Amino acid sequence: MKNLSRNVGAIVLLVLLVLSDQASKAYIRANYSIKESKPLINKVLYILYIENDGMAFSLLKGKQIFLIIITVVLMSLALYYYLVVLKDNKYTPLRLIIIFITAGGLGNLIDRLRFGKVTDFIYFSPINFPVFNVADIYVTCSIFVLLILLFTKYRHDELLKE
């Protein structure tokens, strides 16, 4: 019963995250023109609506089928780890990370399947960072937290013992 409620909670969180990503992208598509830019914080943070048919830094531009396949494979691996490998309560932070990464992957996958490209709209100008979206934030922040956890809370040799 505990696993069932944990899995239902995970599904609810996943759905809410994906809906938040999709709602933000729908708002941008409905209210901005391609390449339209408006400052949120002048000279720092902008809404800049672009459509990206690649991934970060325009890598794999135009390779939608490949990106879709990779996303599905990675989400399948994440699901396997969530359900099979990380059952113990001490792995709750890792399960949450998997939920956020999966939500990000799913959010961008939905865009690729519906529109053939991903809606990006957040631009951080001080470092000329690539334009990104809410799904990208889920993935990037989760990977950052994952790395911290792997180097602190979860030692490599500890994970190999199980």
Order of alpha helices (4+ residues) and beta strands (2+ residues): alpha-beta-beta-alpha-alpha-beta-alpha-alpha
